[in-house]
Structure formats: C-alpha cells, structure tokens
Amino acid sequence: MNFALVGNQNSGKTTLFNALTGANQHVGNFPGVTVDQKIGDIRGYKGVTVTDLPGIYSIRPYTQEEIVTRDYILNARPDGIINIVDATNIERNLYLTLQLLEMHIPTVIALNMMDEVRQNGGSVDVKEMSRLLGVPVIPISAVKGEGVSELIRIAHETAKGRAYPSVTDFCFSGPVHRCIHAVAHLIEDHAQKDDISPRFCATKLIEGDTLISQRLQLDENEMELLEHSVVEMENETGLDRNEALADMRYTFIENVVEKAVTKCRESKEYLRSVRFDKLLTGKYTAIPVFLAVLLLIFYLSFSVIGTFLSDLMSLGIDYVTGEVDALLGAYELNPVVHSLVIDGVFAGVGSVLSFLPIIVTLFFFLSILEDTGYMARVAFIMDKPLRKIGLSGRSFVPMLIGFGCTVPAIMATRTLASERDRKLTILLTPYMSCSAKIPIYAVFCAAFFPKTAPIMMILLYVLGVILGVLVAFIMRKTAFRGQPVPFVMELPNYRMPSVKNVALLLWDKAKDFIQRAFSIIFIATVVVWFLQTFDARLNVVTDATDSLLAVIGRFISPVLRPLGFADWRVSTSLITGFTAKEAVVSTLAVLLNTSVNNLTGALSTIFTPLSAFAFLMFTLLYTPCVAAVAAIRREMNSTVKMIGVVILQCAVAWLIAFIVYQVGSIF
C-alpha cells in the first residue's frame, strides 16, 4: 500500500513525512526544498509506504512541481492521498484540496499546526469540516507529533476500505455546474478507459490543460463541443474559464470555513514577523542587512569558531599521522608503501578533513537562517534585481543552495516554471561558490591574506555572484531571449529554529563531506601520489620533477603562465580539482610534501600574493566538479550543452584571472 503526501509549500509536509517514516529528511522554510519524490516506510505498518511529493498550490501543469505531483498521482495510482493542510491558513490550502477530491482517490486531510490555532484563540469543528468535504479530517501538529498515529490509522483504514470522497461537486446549479457536467459527460468514456476521474478531467480540460486532452485522445468534434460549452459558461458568468472555476471553488471554501472554522486572532508570530520585515525586507535596508548577516557568518566561520575548531582537528590529524609514521618506520615497511600511507593518504585526505569544522560551522549558521524563515525573505528581496537579468526571485533559491553544493542546486531548478528560466539558472548556478571550495579559500587566505581573511572570503562569494550575473545578462541578450515568469511566493512567519532540523542538516553535510573525503578525494590523492612517485617506466623517482605528474603538469602549464601560476604542481592540482574541489588542497599538500599545518608556508614558494589571488579567482570560476557536470548533462539533456557550459566557465575563469594578474602586475 502506498500513500501520496500532498500539500502546499510551507505547510509542514516534510516534517509530517519525517514523523510518519522516521526518515532523516531536511526540513526547510522556503519553497523548492522538496524537488524529487521521497519515499519512506510508515512506522508500525509493514509494507505501507508514503511518497513525499513537491509542495504545490494547485494541480495545473504550470511548474515542474505541479507536473511531477499530477503525473505521479495519475500514473503511479497511489492507494490513498494524505493531504496536509495548514490550519492557520485554511482558505488558501483548501483550494488544492478540492482539486485532489476531484481525482476520486481515497483521501484523508491532515489539519496541521492545530497547536498554533488553539494558542491564538481559533478552533476548527473537524466533524463538520469532514462532513462538508466528504473525507476524514484529522487535527495534528506534525512538529510535536500530536495526532500523527491517529492520522496513520485512519488513512490506512480509508485506503484499505476504498472509501472515496463523497463530495466532488462544489456547486449544484448555474452555468459553471452545467459546463462541468456537460464536459464530464462528453469525455466520460475516454476517462474511464484511462481510469481517471471524469470530473477531474472535465475541470482540467475547461482550464485548457493540453496534456489531459492529449492523454484522452479527444477528436476534433469533441474538442469543438467542449469549447462551445466553455464559451457558453464564460458568456453567462462574465468571467473567463479559470476565473469561473476559481470563483466556484472559493465560494465552496468560504461556506466550509463559515460553518466549521473559528478564525484566529492575529498571532504573535505574525505580528512579530511584520515588525521584523520592516527592517529585513525594507526598500533601503534589506540588501545591506543581508550582506551584514553574511559578513558576520563568514567572520564567525572563518576567523573565530570554525578556525579554532579546524586548528584543533589539524593538531589531532598531525598527531595521528606522526604516530602512524613512527609505527610504520618501526615495522620497517617497504618505503614505497610507507610513502603511500603517509605522503598520499594522510597528507591528502587529512588536509581536507581538517576543514570539516569550518564547513559545519558555516552550515550551522545558514541552517538557522533557513529554519527561521529568513531565506524566504532573501528570495523575495532578490526578485527585483534578478529581473534585470531576466530571472525571477525564484531562481535565487537554487543559487542559495549552490553555496552548499552545485549538484542539488542544479536539481532544484526543476521548481522553475519556465524552461528558459530553468536553463539560464543552471548556467548561472555554478558561479555560486560551493562549500567544496572553502578549503582552497581557507588555506590561501591564511597564507597570503591573514589579516583580511573574512573580507577576502565574502569578496570571493560576492564576485562569484556578480560575474555569474554578468554572464546571465549577456546570455539573456543572446541565447536566452524572453521575459521571466511571474514570481509568487509565501513568506512564512518567523519561527524559532528546530534543533532537530539544524542537527539533521549538519549531519547530512558532515556525512557528505566525509564520504567524499574517503571516496573521490582518497582515490584522487592515491592517483596523484602514484603519478608523483613513478616515472614513465614505473621506476621510483628521486626527484618529483622527473615524475609522470610533472610531464602532465608541464604540458598544461603554458596555458596558465599568463595567469601567474605556471608551476606544474599548480596545473596538476587544478586537474584533480575536477573530481572534487577539495582535492586541489590535498593535491598541493602531496606535491609540496607537507602537512596541512605547514601548507600555508609551503605555498609561498610557488605563489606571490597577486598570483595567489588570481588563482583564487580561477578556482572560483572554472568548471565545477564532475558530479555537477553530470547533473548539468542530465538536467539539460544534452552532452553538447554540457560541454558548452564547461568550456564557457573555463574561458571566463581564464579571462578574469588573466585580467587580475596582468592589471595587478602593472600596479
């Protein structure tokens, strides 16, 4: 038995999914968190699963989320639907509910956030609401776990007994009623052949859903009769087809709310949010406050908390390395294998692991911003400037995710309604500096810009955004002409961050980083050690300049000479950076034959402050890692476009680093 979990964005859907399954799913407070379908086993019910579908406001083929949700319900045919409804905003949430009821699938409504409703003087007569809607209505608080076991029991009984919604007709007379029934009668045979509700098909066809008309394979005569009924309805009501259906649904919803709901007074959370938003989303204060918040986060992550914890971990890694080195020496292990363990594995993987505290600290603060609801405001305030380059504020959500990892950021572009916006955002996202580049920034800033490290960090992030915006602006005038789609978004009330949600996010980031350190980066460092240790005849070299790695590095170094870093070791580190950006640091540690603590000093032998800054700009902008490139290939469905994105990024990186170094040399 499988249930589909459906609801509006910010209704607590993913929190309920966690409560139902015990799965460690990240809960966010801005749209676009749930992009893919997530499936989990419902606790206590063997063989019963629930699929967490993207948050939507309506079932129309307008955005990727709506298409994913509608297609899943129509094609996968779940045994039941759990429709989560925000009890503090029932009118808007029930609009989606009515469309789900039309699909004629066993449905249970989970009335979430009832604890907040009670706290603010409101109430809901769940029995009356259940009678009016024709399906069970269960009051719950997903975040506190209240009513969840009752919800599971009722949902299981409803699906097992095939208890279909008893109310699917939301008006009983008038032109809209006549039109829906005429169309439903017209296409009834087609719908029954495809095992879809005729009522649902009728309303979708009236709205102009071409995907449903194609699926039902209506002939020209049937389409003409359908259009005649719709035009007749529009003439009688004085409304267009979408307005007429919306009016019908909201009239029914108003009747339900009037009979079953005692509305809350304005909540303390809402009034507090209004006060905060005067500053945080103000016309002149929003962007300066956002930049100030980012600067504070970077300062705490890279100069105070994160650096302190990173230094402690570095000492621990150095101690373990020394002990293992002594043990291997005492055992008189083969020198080549000894070198592999110490100079390859410990120098490479250890140098990357030492930056784990900085990354965890950074995401601790970012997750707090997200969980409080501030990230939704950031997308809102960025809508106006993004429109100047042909995007909407919704594109800022993948861009924000891109500061963590480019792969999920590219996948998050599926939430964009327009194919043009989606492809332009995919092109723009890799310019957002991902967390994998933090070790590079931290090492080079400590080595060459120790007094201004936080400012240098935020400068790199800001420059990445600015250059990405410039590229997007140029593309908008050339390859991606057109206008962005309208941006509609709910701003949730500010809430105290959940300790569980923050802890889950930190664990996910730490786990992902450690997995990469002991997989991709481990392999990369071993390969680098092998190429550095042996020559073309597989003899152990006494001088690294005679190694296979030196041959490869020298072949590439002429291309990088105008940028100020012609040393073959730098070229090699950039190649390994294609597997994972953290590998740049581990490769340099292996090639310079030093530990992470001494790497900052060793870098001064191959870089000057100017060439170091040019190198930072190059690593900021050049091609993302192989996993991100694969994601671009998958989302654009084109190898040619993927190669084009990689070449474009490398060209932009080379050009900017060239300008930085050459202009800097003049001054």
C-alpha angles and dihedrals in degrees: 000000000000130000128199114221107212132174149122122292114272091020093118094259098143090044089055090047089056091048092050096046108019086231119155097241120159114244116211133185099218132068120268099045095114105053104145128044111268119202128197139166114253109241115249095014115091114219093007115122136179127209117211107217126196117280111259139169098211141006100248126124092246104108132030090248092056092048092049092049096045095045092048093053093044097043106030091041099207118213090237145357125233104201112196114207126191103234091202090061105030099153095061095039095051091061089074090041093061091053090050091051089054089060088070097225124138103272137186123190117221105204100207132196093030088147089064091047091054093045090056097049099261132124141186126213095220093184092055092044090049090052093048094047096038096229135087114276116202121190112222144161105214095190092054096036092238115155094359095118090049090049092053092048094049093043091051092049092046094051094041092051092044090233103179123199109278093205119059100135110083099181128036103198143012135066096304091052092049093047095051093048093046092052092043090053091047095054099029095110092049092048094048091051089056092040094238126136109265090213092055092046091049095054092044092051091049088052088054099253102171093187091063093047090051091047093051091045095223116190125231094262092052091048090052092050090048092051091048091056092048094049090049090052092048092050093050097045099035088226131107118249097266094045091050094053092044090050090051093051096045092047088056092045091051089054091051093048092046093054102036110025133072103196122232124244114245103294125235087239091056095046090047090050091052090053093048093046092059086070104026097047099026119136095246101022105046101081097037090051091048092051090046091052091050092049091051091049092050092046093052093042100045105027108027125017102013095044093048092051091043091054090052091051091047090054090050093049091048091050092051090045091052093048093048090046090053093047093050090047092050090049088051092228119187106284093232093053089043089054091048092055098042105028096032112032103023096038093045107036093030093055090054096043091056089070094057093096091055092052093046091049092050092050092045089064095040092051090052090053090049096046094049092056097250094119089064088057090051090057089048096051092044093056095085098050092042091054088063088066094042101265135105130233088260088072088063091070094068088041090055091048087050089068085067103038132340095219099065089036091060090046090050090063086079086082091067115102099212122066088212092053090046096054093043090051091049087054091049100043099073089062088067106095108246124213091252088073093057094090090055093050093044095051096045095043090050090049101044109012106031096148095049101034097128092048091048090050095053090041090058092049092047093046090052090054093045094049091045089052091050091051090048090049091053091047091049089058093047124019099013107045118167142070128290118249120253115279117228120175140157119232106215121214116267110263136183108265116256114244089212094052093047091047091050092051093048091049091050092051094045092046092048091049094048092047091053091046091055097039121029096017092042091054092044093052092047090050090048091049091050094049090046095047101047136051128217091282091050092249118145107255124222092201120046090215088072094053130109088250092058090053091054093043094050090052091058101033097084088065090055098040094092088055094059101253109088096147109123091229091062091050090051094050090054090053093052088046087070089070092049129340092230087064090072090072095041091050093051090048091053095044094046089046094229142116124254092257091057096038094091090059094044092054091066088070092065103025139053120204089259096049089044090057090047088051091051090052090049094050089045092057111025124100117312120241123290092260091056091047089052089051090052089051091050097046096043091040090217132103090197092055090046091054089046091055091049093048092046093051093047090048092049091046092050093046095049093045089048092052092046094051099040096044090043090052091056092055 
